[in-house]
Amino acid sequence: MKSCYCQAVIIRCWIVGLCSLLLWSCGSPEKQRLSVFRYNSTNTIASLDPAFAKSQEVIWAVKQLYNTLVEPDSNLVIRPSLAKQWRVSADHRTYTFDLRTDVYFHDSDIFPGGKGRRMTAADVVYSLRRIMDPVTASPGAWIFNGKLSPDSGFRALNDSTFELTLYRPFHPVLGILSMQYCSIVPHEAIEKYGKDFRNHPCGTGPFRFFLWDEGQALVLHRNPGYFEKDSTGHRLPYLEAVQVSFLDSKASEFLLFRQGQLDFMNDIDASFKDEVLTKQGKLRKEWEGKMVLNKHPYLNTEYLGFLTDPNNALVKGSPTRLQKIRQAINYGIDRTKMMTYLRNGIGTAAMAGFVPAGLPSFDSARVKGYSYNPAMSRQLLREAGYPDGQGLPVIKLLSIPIYADLANYVANQLQETGIRIQVEVIQKSLLLEQTSKSQALFFRGSWIADYPDAESYLAMFYSKNPAPPNYTRYQNPAFDELYEKSLEENNDSIRYAQYQAMDNMIISDAAVVPLFYDEVVRLVQPNVSGFSGNGMNLLELRWVKKN
């Protein structure tokens, strides 16, 4: 029955997409051979309104339709987009952006004559205020909370000059402005459609909206008036259209990819990773030439966290209150072996700090983590008063079902050094509740960067932050002082050194057990070129060509 249902969905997806594209190309002989990029999303898209760009599937779609003032490049360095350049005031509180004057919104019936008008600084003010407006109810409202006033924090000095003023210095604000929440929208569309703007999107992006059959297919067409050009003067994007299907089965998605009906796949499901990848994370020989394996760092750190609040009654009665016990646990895990046998080489063993590989400030030579050293683990146990683990109570580790294999691996490894771990698998919602209420002593966690700056990770250990993000309730006055200084530092070299010093504090205090830094794994068709990614796992299609 399920097989029939999947086939029906597949047929419907491709009929909808094919018909729509044929309809578009009717009467245009030069466009009969369309260059269409096709991918599948296993999760449905909840909205095409950037104010609700919370999930990956929404972020990917929104990125094609809209632009932000600035954006991360492939190395996660913030570069201009709608803004040509910017200046920072001497007190580091005011950012002045000079905007491009050749950017137009997509043609739409919301504008007189259906012709898209030019984007101005007033649109930037409107869009960013809208995120903070309680009426919008955006899940991204937090990005500016406590950082600036919605009334006076955003100003249009003229049509091409936008000014942002903070309450106090916060250097990562540029990273925040690169988030899809901060996409620029025309007020006319919101005024006409209200909440229905979710399915009547209008932006300045490389592609424009054409068709959305919710849960079945999304089709976007090339924006012929897009402002960016390549080095030869050719207007981007190269593709004529983007087509998205919504099959919830990774196995069905893989089948379509193998048949050439999808141009790429994001992530490899555990059910067929051994079929595609070797234990070292390489493409198996039988697939060479049939597909391309694309891997790069992903800003996600998988870790185990300790509750460290000394005033918490749970902590007072637990051996994990002792720094040496936490360090012994860190030394007792063979992360390299874990990556080989449980992850097929997807990701990098976390031998440095909590801040992951992929960020410009990452430096494994300056931040030294824990290598596998069972002898050191046993020595620390002895120093803590538990030789060979004698008298050491069983330590409970909370995990969620999808990571139960990692938790059990950790438990088995630590048992060899005399540390007994009891794994308890609970639902994700319950684990989040317990960590938020400081009721979990030892827990599995992951942290994906909201924006491309190490501050997104270090904020998890700032004592003045609640849980989330400070799930460990870590408290270190020296860390807090350096964290506050780093927010005001505009010199990258100095700030990176501050980030690294804070990361070393976290590692020395062993507030967490970094397990691995994640990787984006993509399977791409051999005829696709110009398809690159970055640590945010953004879907970048402006430069993609199909040969």
N, C-alpha and C positions, 0 to 999 in steps of 0.2 A: 504493500500500500504506500509506504514511504517512498519507494523507488518511483512509483507512478507520479506521486506528488512532485518529487524533485524534477522529473522529466517535464511535467507540465509547467513548472516554474521556469525552467530553462527555456523552453519553447516560447513562453510568454515574454520573457525578458528580451530574447533576440528578435522576436516579431515586432515588439514595441519599438526597440531601438532601430531596427532596420527600416521599418516603415517611416519613422520620424526622420531619419537621415535621407531616405529617398525623397520624402516630401520636400525637405529643405533644398535638395539639389535639383528638383524639377525646374526646367527652364534655364539651367546654368550648365551648359555643356562642359565648360572648363572645370567644373567641380564634380564631374561624374565619378572620378576616382578620388574618393575622400581618404585623407589620412586620419584615422580614428584611433584613439588610444582607449583601450578597454581594460577595465579592472573590476574586481568583485569586492564587495564589502560584506563580511559575514554578519555585521550588525547594521540595522536600518539607520537611516539618517533622520534625526528627530526634528531638525530645522535647518534652513539655509540662511537664517539670520545670524550674523557674526556675534551678536550679543549673547548667543547661546552656544558658542563654539567651545564646548567643554570636552567633548569626546573626540577621539582620533578621526572617526568617520566624518563628523561634522567639520572638524578643522581642515581635513583634506579637501572637502567640497568647497568650503568657504574660501580657502586660499586661491582657488581657481577664479573665483568671482570678484574678489576684492583685493585691495592693497592696504598696507599700513604705512605710517610715516617712515619707518626704518625696518630693516629685516636682517636676519642672520645670514651670512654667506655660508659656503660649504664648510668653513672652519669655525663657524659660530661667532665670527667677528661681526659686530653690528655695522651695517652699511646703509647708505641712503636708499630710499625707495620713492615715496611721494615727496619726501623732503630732499632737496638737493644737498643741503649742508645744515649744520647747526652750530650754535655758539653757547658756551656755558658761562654764566656770570662768575665774578670773583668769589662770591660767597657760596657758589655751587648750588644755589637754589633755583635759579631761573635758566631755562633752556629756550633759546630762540631759534626757530626753524624757518629757513627759506624754502618755500614750496616750489615745485615745478609748476609751470604755467601752461603746459601742453597736455594736461590730464583731463579727460572727459568721462562722465558717467555713461554707462551703456544707453543706447537708444531705447526709449520706453515711452509708453503713452502717458506717463506721469509728467512728462515735459511738453511744453508747447510745440506742436508739430511733430511730436514723437522723437525729436532729436535730442540726444544727450547733451547736457550743458557742461560747462567747465567747472571743475572742482576748485573750491576756494578755501581759505583759512576758516571761514565761517562753518564750512562742512566739518572740518576737523573738530572745532569747538562743539558743534552739535553732537557729533558721533561719540566723543569721549564723555560729555556730560550725560548722554543717554545711558551709558553703561552704569553710571553712578545713581541714576534716577530710580528710586524705589518702584515707580510705576512700571518700569521696564522689567523688573524682577530678574535681572541678568545674574547668572551664577558667577560671572566675572566681576561683580561689583567690588569684591575684596581687593582687586589689584591697585585701587587708588585710595582705599579706606585709610584714614589717618595720615595720608601723605600730602593731600592738598584739598583745597576747598572747591566744590563743584561750581560755585559761583564765580570766584576770583582766580581759581587755579588755571583756567583755560581762557586765553584771550586771542582774538584776531586783531592784530595791529593794522593790517590792511589785507587785501585779497590774497596776497602771496606770502604773508608773514604770520606765523603762529607762535604764541608764547605760552610756556607752561611754567608755573611757579609752585614750588614745593614749600611745605611748612618748614622743613629742615632738609639738609642734603641727603640724597639717596641715589647713589650712582647707578644701581641696577634699573633705574626708571627707563633707561633706553631699551633694556631687554624687555621690560613690561610693555613698552610701546610697540614692540615687534610681535606681540601676541595677537592672534586672530580676533580676540575680543575687540581690539583697537582698530579694526578695519573701518574705513571711512565710507559712510552711507549718505545718500541724499535725503534731506528732510521731507521732500515731496512724497517719497515712497512710504515713509512711516505715517505721514499725515493721511495718505489715501487708504493704505491697507491696514494700519494698526497692527494687531497681532498676526494678521494674515500676511504680513511682510515675510514671514517664515517660508512661504511658498511663492512669493513674488519678488525674488531678490533682484537688486540692481546695484552694481558697484562700478569700479573702475578697472577690474581685473582683466587678465589675458583671455578669459572665456566669459561668455554671457549665457544666461539661462535660456533653455529651450523647452525642456519637457521633464516633468517629475511625476511618475506614477509610483506613489509611495509604497515602499516595500518591494517594488518590482524593477524599476529602472529610472535612472537619472541621465539626461542627455544635456550636455553643454556644447555650445558652438563657439568657434573662434571669434574673438572681438576684433573686427577689422581696423578699429581705430585705437588699438592699444598703443601706449606711448613709448614702450621700450623697443630698441632696435639692436641688432647684433653688430659686430665690428665692421661688417660690410655694408651696413645701412639697411639690411633687411628687417622689416617689422616683425616682431615676435607676436604670438607664438608661431611655431612652424606647423603644429597640428591643426587640422580643421575642426576636430570635435573630440570630446571626451564622453565615454559611455560607461556607466556604472551599473552593475547588476547586484542583486542582494540575495545570494544563496547563503544560508546559515551553516552549511556543511563545508568544512575545509577539504574533505575528500572529494566532493563534487567540484569544488573550485579547482583542485589540483587536476582533476580529469579534464576540465575545460581548458586549463592552461596547457596541458600536454597535447590537446587537440588543436592548439593554436587559436582558440577563441578568446583568450585573455592575453594581454601583453605583459603582465607581471603578477606575481603573488607576493604578498607581504607576510613573512613569518612561515615557518614550516611546522605543521602539526606533529605532535609526538607520535601519532599513529603511523606516519610514513617518513619520519625523519631518517630512520636507519636505511630506508630504501633509497633516499636521495643523497645523504651525507655519510662520509666515513666518520669514524670515531674522532678523527682529528679536525673535523669540520670542513673537509674538502668535498667537492662534488664527485660523486662516484663516476668511474670511467664510462659506464654505459650511458650516462647522461651528457657527457662532454660533446659539444657541438649542437646538442638539441636544446640546451638552455644555458643561461649564464648565471652564475652564483655571484651575488653582490652583497658584500658584508662591510659594515662600518660601525664604529662605536655608537651606542645609544645612551642617552643621558638617563640611565636608570641604574641605581645601585640596589642590589638585593642584599639584605643583611639580616642579622639577628640582633634584637635590641634588648638591653637590660633596663629595668626601672631602677634609677639610681638616687631617687629622692631619699635622703637619710632620715627624713621626718615621717616617712610613710611606714606604717606598722608592718606591712608585708615585707618591706626591704629590711627592717631591723631584725627580722627572724630568718632571713635567708642568707646562705653562704655567698650569694652573688653580690652582697653588700661589700665584699672584700675585693679590692682592685686586683690582687694576685689571682684570685679564682677566675675573675673575668679574663685576665691575661692568659691564664692556663688554658681556658676554653679556646681562646684565639689561636694559641700555638698548637692546639691538639687536632686541628682540622687540615687535612690535605686537600686544599682547594683545587690544585691542578688535576689531581685524580678525579675529583668530583666533576670538573668541567668535561673531562674526557668521557667518562662513563655515563653520566646523567644528562649532559647537555650537548653531546656530539661536537664539542669545541665551539659552541655558540656562546660567545661572551669571553671575558678575560678574568682569570682568577684575581681576586682583590688583594693584591700584595702591597698596595700603597694605602692611601687614606680612605675616607668616606666619600670624598669628591671623586666622581668617576672619570675614567679616560674619555677623551672627546672634548673636554672643556679646555680653552686656551690656558687656563691656570694650572692644569694638571701637570705634575712633575714627579715621577716615581723616584727620582734621585733625591729630591728635597723632602718628600714625605714617605717615610719608611713604615710599612705595615708589618703584618705578621706572616712569616713563612711557616711551613710545617716543621715543627720541632718538638716531637713528643718528649725528648729528654728535658727540654726547658719547661714543658708543661708539667712534668713530674716534679721538677725542682721547685716550681712555684707552688705546687700543691704542698710539698713538704714545708716550705717557708710559711705557708698559710696555716699550718698546723694539721694538715691532713695527708700524711705520708701514704703514697700509693692509693689515696682516696679513702683511707680508713677513717670512719666517723663522719664522712661527708654525706649529708642527706641527699636523697634523690632530687634532682632539679627538673621541674616541669617546663617543657618547651611547647608553646602554643603555635600551631600552624593552621593553614587552610588546606583543603583537600588537594588542590592543584600542586602544592609544594610539599606534600607529605613525603615524597621520595627523598627530597633534599633534607628534610628534618630527620628522617630515619637514618640517612647516611651520616649526618652529624652525630646522632646518638651512638651509632655503632663505632664511629671513629673515636669519640671521647671515652667510650667504655674501655678502650685499650690503654688509656692513661690513668684509669681509676675514677673517672668522672661519670656517674650514672645519670642518664637523661631519660626522662619519661615524656614521650611525644603525645600530645593531645591534639587531635584534629577537630577543629570547630569551623562553623561557617564564617565567611568573611565579615558579614555584618556584625556578628557577635565579637569577633576579634577587634574590629574597629571600635566597638562600644567599650570593650574592656581596656584597650590601650588609651582611649580618650579619657577614661575615668581613672586612669592610673591603677588599674586592677590586674594588669598582666606583668608578672615579674620578668619573664623571659619569653620573647615572642619573635615570630618571623615577620619581616616587613620589607617594603620596597619603596623607593622614592624616585619618582620621575620628575625631572626639572620642569617647572612652569615656564621658565625663560632661560636663555643661555648664559647664565652667570652662576659661579660657585656659591654666591650668597643664597641661592635657592636651597642649597644643601646645608650650609652653615647656620641658617636661620632655625634649623631643627634643634640646635643646641644652645640657642640664646635663652638664658634663664627667664627673661621677661616675656617670652612667648608661651602661650598656653599649649595644651595638647588637643588637636594638632596645632603646629607641627612638632612641638617638643615632647614627643611621646616618651622619651627616656627620663624626662624631668631633670635633665643634666644642668648642673649649676657649677660654674667656674668663673669667679670674678675677673681673672686675667683674660679669659676667653671673651667675656662680655665687653671688656674695655677695648680689646682689639677689634671685635666685631663692630662696635660703634664707630671706631676710627676708620675702618675700611669703607663704611657707607659714605664717608665724606671725601675719600681719596679718588682723585681723577687720574692720577698717574698709574697706568696699567702695571708697570713693573713693581712699584711699591705695593699696590693693592694685591697683586698676585702673591707677593712674599708674605703679606698679612694673612691671606687665605691659607697659605701653606702652613704658617705657624699655628693657626687655629686648628687645622686638620691634624697636625701633629699632637696637639693637646688632646683631641678626641681619642686618638689612637693610644696615646700613653695612658689615659684614664680608662681606656677600654669600655667606653659607654655602649659600644656596639661591636658586633662581629661582622665586618664586611665580608661577604661571600664571593660575589662576582660583580663586575661591571658588564652590563648587558650589551648586546649587539643587535643591530638591525640586520635581518637576513631576508634578502629578496631574491626571487627567481625571476629572471627577465628573458624575454624572447630574444634570440640572436639578431633579429632585424631591427631592434630598438637601439638607438644611440642617443647620447646626450642626457641619459637618465642618471642623475646623481642624487645623493642624499646628504643629510647631515645628522648630527647627534640628536636633533629634535624629532627625527623621523618624519619630516614634512614631505608632502608629495609635491615635488617641483617638476612641472610639466612645460614650462615656458621654452626650454631649450631642447625638448625631446623631438627626435625625428624617427620616422619609420621608413626603413629602406626597402 
